[in-house]
Amino acid sequence: MTVGERIKYMREKRRMSQDKLAKEMGYKDRSSISKIEKETDENIYMETVQKFAQKLNCSPLFLMGWDE
């Protein structure tokens, strides 16, 4: 699983829409979340991963795939 796939998994597990997560993350609209979730490249800033983890109530280690 990629970071984006883990973000999507946790978002769906929390029953959160892309629109709601985008708003909480400070993005203009859901297209940013959609792009991140589809991204196959693992180049994402650790600060961004930490913010996603906080909003999704999970560990940054899980989102990075370092802790299943």
N, C-alpha and C positions, 0 to 999 in steps of 0.2 A: 504494500500500500504506500502511496505517496503522501506527502504532507497534506496536499489538497484533498485527497480521498479521506484522510483521517478527519480533517476539518469538516467535510461534508457529513461523514459518519456521525460525529459528535453533534453537529447542528441538527441533523435529523433525529438523533436520539433525544435531544432536548426539545424536539417539536418546534424548532425555530425556523422561520422563513429566511430566505436570503435577504429580503428587504429589511427585516428586523435586525439581523446580524450586521448588515451593511451600516445601518443607522447607528448601532451600538459601537461599531468600529470607527465611525467617523467618515465613512465613504459616502460619496454622492448618491450612488444607487447600487442596486444588486448586481450590476454587470461586473463590478470588481470582485465580488464574492464568487460569482460564477466562473470568472477567469482563474482565480486562485484554486478553486475546487477542481478545475479541469487541467491545471498546470501539471506537466510531467517533469518539469525542471525543478530541482530541489533548492534553487536559489531563492531563499526567502530570509529576510532579516530576522535575527533571533528576537529582537524587540517586538516584531510583528507576531511571531509565534507565541511569545509570552502574552501579548494582548489577546490573541485568539483564545489561548488557554484560559485566561481569566474570564472572558466573556462566555466561554463554553463550559466553564467549571470542570476543567480537566488539567492534567499535567502537561507542561511543554515537552517533557520527555516522551509522553505518549504521542503527541502530535508529530514529533520528529522521528518516531519509530524506534526510539532508543529504549523504551520501556513498554512492553506489551501488557 
